[in-house]
Amino acid sequence: MRKIAVTINDELAHKINLIAQKSGRSLDECVASAIRGYVDEYEDIYRTDLCAIDNIERSFFLSIGE
């Protein structure tokens, strides 16, 4: 595991602390979970965009060959 440091505003820190308290998880677990969700969402969008480009390119090249 790797430790990182981030700076967040007071409002966000307060919200994350409330989530940690209500869920019974540590602050580290909540922050790691939030980052994991962000990364997963980004990867899904990136893969979708790549697939869309691949499909467009594929149809373009197929139409040239016709």
Backbone as a printed PyTorch tensor [residue, N CA C, xyz], in Angstrom:
tensor([[[  0.8390,  -1.1850,   0.0000],
         [  0.0000,   0.0000,   0.0000],
         [  0.8720,   1.2320,   0.0000]],

        [[  0.3050,   2.2860,  -0.5390],
         [  1.0340,   3.5460,  -0.6180],
         [  0.2240,   4.6330,   0.0670]],

        [[  0.9130,   5.4990,   0.7820],
         [  0.2550,   6.6380,   1.4150],
         [  0.4000,   7.8540,   0.5240]],

        [[ -0.6850,   8.6280,   0.4320],
         [ -0.6470,   9.8880,  -0.2920],
         [ -1.2340,  10.9730,   0.6020]],

        [[ -0.9250,  12.2140,   0.2910],
         [ -1.4820,  13.3400,   1.0430],
         [ -2.2360,  14.2250,   0.0680]],

        [[ -3.4170,  14.6360,   0.4660],
         [ -4.2110,  15.5550,  -0.3490],
         [ -4.6920,  16.7000,   0.5330]],

        [[ -4.9380,  17.8110,  -0.0920],
         [ -5.4920,  18.9580,   0.6060],
         [ -6.9150,  19.1570,   0.1100]],

        [[ -7.8600,  19.1800,   1.0530],
         [ -9.2640,  19.3870,   0.7030],
         [ -9.8160,  20.5170,   1.5620]],

        [[-10.9050,  21.1040,   1.1060],
         [-11.4780,  22.2050,   1.8890],
         [-12.2170,  21.6600,   3.1120]],

        [[-12.5170,  22.5480,   4.0210],
         [-13.1410,  22.1560,   5.2920],
         [-14.4980,  21.4900,   5.1030]],

        [[-15.2700,  21.9840,   4.1480],
         [-16.6130,  21.4300,   3.9160],
         [-16.5280,  19.9650,   3.4830]],

        [[-15.6370,  19.6660,   2.5470],
         [-15.4820,  18.2920,   2.0800],
         [-14.9370,  17.3960,   3.1950]],

        [[-13.9930,  17.9020,   3.9570],
         [-13.4390,  17.1370,   5.0770],
         [-14.5400,  16.7970,   6.0800]],

        [[-15.3990,  17.7590,   6.3430],
         [-16.5080,  17.5370,   7.2790],
         [-17.4550,  16.4500,   6.7520]],

        [[-17.7840,  16.5310,   5.4720],
         [-18.6810,  15.5370,   4.8770],
         [-18.0830,  14.1340,   4.9320]],

        [[-16.8020,  14.0230,   4.6110],
         [-16.1450,  12.7130,   4.6440],
         [-16.0970,  12.1750,   6.0750]],

        [[-15.8220,  13.0450,   7.0300],
         [-15.8130,  12.6130,   8.4300],
         [-17.1840,  12.1180,   8.8700]],

        [[-18.2460,  12.8000,   8.4440],
         [-19.6040,  12.3560,   8.7830],
         [-19.9060,  10.9890,   8.1800]],

        [[-19.5030,  10.8080,   6.9250],
         [-19.7140,   9.5130,   6.2750],
         [-18.9670,   8.4180,   7.0240]],

        [[-17.7450,   8.7060,   7.4170],
         [-16.9460,   7.7190,   8.1530],
         [-17.6190,   7.3540,   9.4820]],

        [[-18.0840,   8.3540,  10.1930],
         [-18.7490,   8.0960,  11.4790],
         [-20.0250,   7.2900,  11.2980]],

        [[-20.8550,   7.6860,  10.3360],
         [-22.1400,   7.0140,  10.1220],
         [-21.9710,   5.5930,   9.6020]],

        [[-20.9260,   5.3620,   8.8220],
         [-20.7320,   4.0340,   8.2350],
         [-19.9060,   3.1050,   9.1200]],

        [[-19.2840,   3.6710,  10.1530],
         [-18.4510,   2.8570,  11.0390],
         [-17.1150,   2.4790,  10.4040]],

        [[-16.7550,   3.1870,   9.3560],
         [-15.4690,   2.9220,   8.7010],
         [-14.4920,   4.0360,   9.0560]],

        [[-13.2220,   3.7760,   8.8010],
         [-12.2220,   4.7990,   9.0760],
         [-12.2350,   5.8540,   7.9750]],

        [[-11.6580,   6.9850,   8.2800],
         [-11.5360,   8.0490,   7.2970],
         [-10.7330,   7.5490,   6.0940]],

        [[ -9.6520,   6.8240,   6.3470],
         [ -8.8360,   6.2680,   5.2590],
         [ -9.6500,   5.3580,   4.3430]],

        [[-10.4940,   4.5130,   4.9400],
         [-11.3240,   3.6070,   4.1340],
         [-12.3010,   4.3930,   3.2490]],

        [[-12.8930,   5.4330,   3.8040],
         [-13.8530,   6.2310,   3.0400],
         [-13.1750,   6.9720,   1.8930]],

        [[-12.0230,   7.5490,   2.1610],
         [-11.3030,   8.2780,   1.1120],
         [-10.8330,   7.3080,   0.0310]],

        [[-10.2930,   6.1620,   0.4320],
         [ -9.8420,   5.1640,  -0.5460],
         [-11.0140,   4.6720,  -1.3940]],

        [[-12.1610,   4.4730,  -0.7700],
         [-13.3450,   4.0260,  -1.4930],
         [-13.8020,   5.0790,  -2.5050]],

        [[-13.7630,   6.3400,  -2.1080],
         [-14.1560,   7.4230,  -3.0050],
         [-13.2050,   7.5160,  -4.1970]],

        [[-11.9300,   7.3920,  -3.9450],
         [-10.9460,   7.4470,  -5.0260],
         [-11.1130,   6.2440,  -5.9480]],

        [[-11.3280,   5.0720,  -5.3610],
         [-11.5400,   3.8580,  -6.1630],
         [-12.7520,   4.0260,  -7.0790]],

        [[-13.8370,   4.5780,  -6.5510],
         [-15.0340,   4.8120,  -7.3490],
         [-14.7770,   5.7890,  -8.4770]],

        [[-14.0260,   6.8370,  -8.1950],
         [-13.6900,   7.8270,  -9.2240],
         [-12.8590,   7.1920, -10.3370]],

        [[-11.8690,   6.4040,  -9.9510],
         [-11.0020,   5.7520, -10.9330],
         [-11.7970,   4.7510, -11.7670]],

        [[-12.6420,   3.9570, -11.1170],
         [-13.4640,   2.9820, -11.8480],
         [-14.3670,   3.6760, -12.8630]],

        [[-14.9910,   4.7720, -12.4450],
         [-15.8690,   5.5190, -13.3420],
         [-15.0760,   6.0940, -14.5150]],

        [[-13.9130,   6.6460, -14.2340],
         [-13.0680,   7.2060, -15.2930],
         [-12.6750,   6.1220, -16.2910]],

        [[-12.2750,   4.9650, -15.7680],
         [-11.8730,   3.8630, -16.6520],
         [-13.0460,   3.3990, -17.5110]],

        [[-14.2380,   3.3250, -16.9370],
         [-15.4210,   2.9190, -17.7030],
         [-15.7010,   3.9150, -18.8260]],

        [[-15.6340,   5.1960, -18.5210],
         [-15.8880,   6.2280, -19.5290],
         [-14.8050,   6.1780, -20.5950]],

        [[-13.5590,   6.0310, -20.1850],
         [-12.4470,   5.9930, -21.1280],
         [-12.5720,   4.7930, -22.0630]],

        [[-12.9160,   3.6330, -21.4950],
         [-13.0990,   2.4360, -22.3260],
         [-14.2550,   2.6330, -23.3040]],

        [[-15.3360,   3.2250, -22.8500],
         [-16.4960,   3.4690, -23.7020],
         [-16.1100,   4.4060, -24.8410]],

        [[-15.3790,   5.4640, -24.5240],
         [-14.9390,   6.3990, -25.5630],
         [-14.0460,   5.7060, -26.5710]],

        [[-13.1280,   4.8560, -26.1010],
         [-12.2400,   4.1350, -27.0110],
         [-13.0340,   3.1970, -27.9090]],

        [[-14.0350,   2.5380, -27.3450],
         [-14.8620,   1.6360, -28.1360],
         [-15.6350,   2.4230, -29.1850]],

        [[-16.1470,   3.5830, -28.8250],
         [-16.8890,   4.4040, -29.7690],
         [-15.9760,   4.8350, -30.9100]],

        [[-14.7640,   5.2390, -30.5870],
         [-13.8080,   5.6380, -31.6270],
         [-13.4850,   4.4460, -32.5140]],

        [[-13.2420,   3.3050, -31.8870],
         [-12.9430,   2.1040, -32.6670],
         [-14.0790,   1.7770, -33.6300]],

        [[-15.3110,   1.8850, -33.1790],
         [-16.4650,   1.5920, -34.0210],
         [-16.5780,   2.5970, -35.1680]],

        [[-16.3260,   3.8650, -34.8700],
         [-16.3900,   4.8940, -35.9130],
         [-15.2970,   4.6380, -36.9510]],

        [[-14.0750,   4.3850, -36.4700],
         [-12.9800,   4.1130, -37.3980],
         [-13.2590,   2.8610, -38.2290]],

        [[-13.7660,   1.8540, -37.5750],
         [-14.0570,   0.6000, -38.2700],
         [-15.0880,   0.8210, -39.3840]],

        [[-16.1600,   1.5540, -39.0510],
         [-17.1890,   1.8000, -40.0530],
         [-16.6700,   2.6950, -41.1680]],

        [[-15.7820,   3.6300, -40.8270],
         [-15.1860,   4.5080, -41.8390],
         [-14.3620,   3.6830, -42.8320]],

        [[-13.4900,   2.8420, -42.2990],
         [-12.6270,   2.0510, -43.1770],
         [-13.4220,   1.0080, -43.9740]],

        [[-14.4660,   0.4870, -43.3730],
         [-15.3030,  -0.4600, -44.1110],
         [-16.0400,   0.2490, -45.2460]],

        [[-16.4750,   1.4900, -45.0060],
         [-17.1920,   2.2160, -46.0610],
         [-16.2630,   2.6100, -47.2040]],

        [[-15.0010,   2.8420, -46.9180],
         [-14.0330,   3.1570, -47.9720],
         [-13.8170,   1.9460, -48.8650]],

        [[-13.8050,   0.7750, -48.2430],
         [-13.5760,  -0.4550, -48.9960],
         [-14.7530,  -0.8770, -49.8550]],

        [[-15.9050,  -0.3020, -49.6290],
         [-17.1010,  -0.7070, -50.3850],
         [-17.1400,  -0.1300, -51.7650]]])
